[in-house]
Amino acid sequence: MDSPVLSRSEQKREQILQAAKQLFCEQGFPNTSMDEVAKLAGVSKQTVYSHFGCKDDLFVASIESKCLIHGVNQDVFSDPSLPEESVMLFAKHFGEVITSPEAVTVFKACVAQADSHPEISELFYSAGPQHILGLLRDYLARVSELGVYHFANPHHCAVRLCLMIFGEMRMRLDLGLDVSDLLDTREQYINDTVEMFLRAYKV
């Protein structure tokens, strides 16, 4: 299937997002200016501001686009009658997002600057973890209504699943440790985690 052709405006927006993600990862949020983003993207500073009103908006859009690229979006949760398929698909996509070099880099930067720039951590949490938890929470609530599974507290259930998906790999990545010995078993870990999660809440 051919990719949709982007308009000139959409192409520029994508160039800006790519440049922003690269600079935020390399330099951190405080050290990245809109001028630098415009230069790397090959557009004018005015164009950057026309698409993203401020640097905060650009940072949030960068985090959100990372989730979309890996398929963590509303489409995954379209059918509450197929939680086995939907939750498994979510887990695989989410697992890819959280173990990507960009996600780990931005997370570490937020932690390192939490004392001096707490607002960055708030932006990251809102655009990333909080948004994803919200999507999963709402889906689990819809699944519960069908009576096959019962998620008494959908939010807590969403948190449990996400933290289980983090697993040993993400813990090691956050510490800068080698994960090569975990790669072969990561897929099986995700599969087993989802099966165990759903089994625990089956009526």
C-alpha positions in Angstrom: 0.0 0.0 0.0 1.4 3.4 -1.0 2.1 6.0 1.6 -0.2 9.0 1.4 1.4 12.0 -0.4 2.0 14.8 2.1 1.2 18.4 1.2 3.9 21.0 1.3 2.8 22.2 4.7 2.7 18.6 6.1 6.1 18.0 4.7 7.5 21.0 6.5 5.8 20.0 9.7 7.4 16.6 9.5 10.8 18.2 8.8 10.4 20.3 11.9 9.4 17.4 14.0 12.3 15.3 12.9 14.8 18.1 13.5 13.2 18.8 16.9 13.4 15.2 18.0 17.1 15.0 17.0 18.0 18.2 18.8 16.0 17.4 22.0 17.7 14.1 22.2 21.2 15.4 21.5 21.1 18.7 23.5 18.2 18.4 25.8 15.1 20.7 26.0 16.7 23.7 27.7 19.6 23.9 25.3 17.6 23.6 22.1 16.3 26.8 20.5 13.6 27.3 17.9 16.3 28.9 15.7 18.3 25.7 15.8 15.3 23.6 14.9 14.4 25.9 12.0 18.0 25.7 10.7 18.2 21.9 10.9 14.8 21.5 9.4 15.6 23.8 6.5 12.7 26.2 7.1 12.3 29.7 8.5 11.8 30.4 12.2 8.4 31.9 11.3 7.4 28.5 9.7 8.3 26.7 12.9 6.1 29.0 15.0 3.3 28.8 12.5 3.1 25.0 13.1 4.1 25.0 16.7 3.2 28.0 18.8 6.1 27.6 21.3 8.9 25.3 22.2 6.7 23.5 24.8 4.2 22.7 22.0 7.0 21.4 19.8 8.3 19.1 22.6 4.9 17.7 23.3 4.3 17.1 19.6 7.7 15.3 19.3 6.8 12.9 22.1 3.3 12.3 20.7 4.7 11.6 17.2 7.1 9.1 18.6 4.1 7.2 20.0 2.2 7.4 16.7 5.2 6.2 14.7 5.2 3.0 16.8 1.5 2.5 16.6 0.5 3.5 20.1 -2.7 5.4 19.3 -6.5 5.2 19.5 -6.7 2.9 16.5 -5.2 0.0 18.5 -8.2 0.2 20.8 -11.0 0.4 18.3 -12.7 -2.9 19.2 -13.5 -3.8 22.8 -14.7 -7.2 21.8 -11.2 -8.3 20.9 -9.1 -7.5 23.9 -6.7 -10.4 23.3 -5.7 -9.0 20.0 -5.8 -5.3 20.9 -3.9 -5.6 24.2 -1.2 -7.8 22.6 -0.8 -5.3 19.7 -0.6 -2.4 22.2 2.0 -4.3 24.3 4.2 -4.9 21.3 4.0 -1.3 20.1 4.4 0.1 23.6 7.4 -2.2 24.1 9.0 -0.7 21.0 8.4 2.9 22.1 9.9 2.5 25.6 13.0 0.7 24.5 13.8 3.1 21.6 17.0 5.1 22.0 15.1 8.4 21.7 12.7 7.5 24.5 15.4 6.4 26.9 17.5 9.5 26.1 14.6 12.0 26.7 13.6 10.2 29.9 17.2 10.4 31.2 17.4 14.0 30.3 14.1 14.7 32.1 15.3 12.9 35.3 18.7 14.7 35.2 17.0 18.2 34.9 14.0 17.4 37.2 15.3 19.8 39.9 16.2 22.7 37.7 13.5 22.2 35.0 10.5 20.3 36.5 8.2 21.7 33.9 10.0 19.5 31.3 9.2 16.3 33.2 5.6 17.5 33.5 5.4 18.0 29.7 7.0 14.6 29.0 4.7 12.8 31.4 1.6 14.5 30.1 2.4 13.8 26.4 3.8 10.3 26.9 3.0 8.1 29.9 -0.1 9.9 31.0 -1.6 10.0 27.5 -0.8 6.3 26.9 -2.2 5.3 30.3 -5.4 7.2 29.5 -5.9 5.4 26.2 -5.4 2.0 27.8 -7.5 2.9 30.8 -10.5 3.9 28.7 -10.2 0.8 26.5 -10.1 -1.5 29.5 -13.2 0.2 30.9 -15.0 -0.5 27.6 -13.9 -4.1 27.6 -15.3 -4.5 31.2 -18.7 -3.4 30.0 -18.9 -6.5 27.8 -18.6 -8.8 30.8 -15.9 -11.2 29.7 -13.2 -9.4 31.7 -13.6 -7.3 34.8 -11.2 -4.4 35.4 -12.4 -3.0 38.7 -10.0 0.0 38.5 -9.0 0.4 34.9 -6.4 3.0 35.7 -4.6 0.8 38.1 -4.8 -2.1 35.7 -3.3 0.0 32.9 -0.4 1.0 35.2 0.2 -2.6 36.1 0.4 -3.7 32.5 2.7 -0.9 31.4 5.1 -1.4 34.2 5.2 -5.1 33.5 6.0 -4.4 29.9 8.9 -2.2 31.0 10.5 -5.4 32.3 14.2 -6.0 32.8 15.2 -4.5 29.4 14.0 -1.0 30.2 15.5 -1.1 33.7 18.9 -1.9 32.1 18.5 0.7 29.4 17.9 3.4 31.9 21.2 2.4 33.6 23.1 2.3 30.4 23.7 -1.4 30.6 24.0 -4.0 27.8 20.7 -5.7 26.9 21.9 -7.9 24.0 21.2 -11.1 26.1 17.6 -10.1 26.5 16.7 -9.5 22.8 16.0 -13.1 21.9 13.5 -13.5 24.7 11.9 -10.1 24.7 9.0 -11.1 22.4 8.2 -14.1 24.5 8.3 -12.0 27.6 5.7 -9.6 26.1 3.5 -12.4 25.0 3.6 -14.1 28.4 3.0 -10.8 30.2 -0.2 -10.1 28.2 -1.6 -13.6 28.6 -1.0 -13.5 32.3 -2.5 -10.0 32.6 -5.7 -11.0 30.8 -6.0 -14.3 32.6 -5.9 -12.4 35.9 -9.0 -10.3 35.0 -11.1 -12.9 33.2 -14.5 -13.3 34.7 
